[in-house]
Amino acid sequence: MESWRAVWQKGVHPLLTIPQLECLRVALVNDDPRLAEELVTLVRNVPCKFNLIPFNPFPGSALQRSPDARIREFAQQLSDAGIVA
């Protein structure tokens, strides 16, 4: 994330006005509310939008999608901090 922030601040592309970051939501991997707090800290003062994408489980994968309520809570934390999600 820090390297992304450094690249964005250099103005890599003139059309890149508000970067959109895709954030895959995986149960018990990255859906902890503390991660939302960390993301808020990382992108403070950097206009951006987070696309929160639920993981789609597939045969043979032990990973599971985050519950919808957990994704909504995560999005609300970002939104409460002024980040579009």
N, C-alpha and C positions, 0 to 999 in steps of 0.2 A: 504494500500500500504506500509506503514512503517513496518508493521509486516511481510509482504512478503519479504521486503528488508532485514530485520534482519535475517529471516530464510535462505534466499539465501546466505547471507554473511557467515553463519556458515558452509556452504558446506554440506547440508543435504544429497545429493546423488551424488556419483562420476560421474554419467552420466549427471548430470544437469550442463552442461557447459554454455549454453546460454538459460536461461529461456524464454519460449514463454508465453506471457500474452494475453488472449482473452479479447477483448474490444468490447462489444455490442454497436452499434451505433443506438441511439434512437433520433428521431427528437425532438428538444427543451428540451431534458433532459440532454444529455451528448455530444452534438456535437458542443459545443461552442469552438471557437479557444483558449480561455483562458484555457480550460481544457488541450489542447495539451501543452501549456506552462507549466502548473503545472506538467504534466506527465514528461516532459523533465527535470524539476527541480528535481523531485523525483528519477528518474533513472540515473541522471548524474553519470558517472563513474561506472555504473553497466551495463555490456553488456547484452542486452535483445532484444527480438523481439516482436512487438505487432501485433496480428492478429485482424484487424478491421472487425468486422462482422456486416453487416446490419441487423437490427431487421426485422423479418418476422411477419407482423401484422396478427392477427387472429380474428375471430368474437368475439365480446364482449370486445375487448381491445381498449382502447382509445389511446394507444401508436401507433406511426407511425415510419416508417423507415426514417432515415436521407436521404436526397437527395444524389444521387451519387456524384454530384459536391462537396457537403459539406464533404463527406467522403474522396474524393481525396484531398481536401484542408487540412483536418486534417492529412492525411497520409503525405502530403508534408511538413507540419510543423515538424512532427517527423523526417522525412528524412533529412530535412535541418539541424537538430540538430545532425545528425549522428546516428539516431535510425532507425533500420529496421522496416518497417511497410508495 
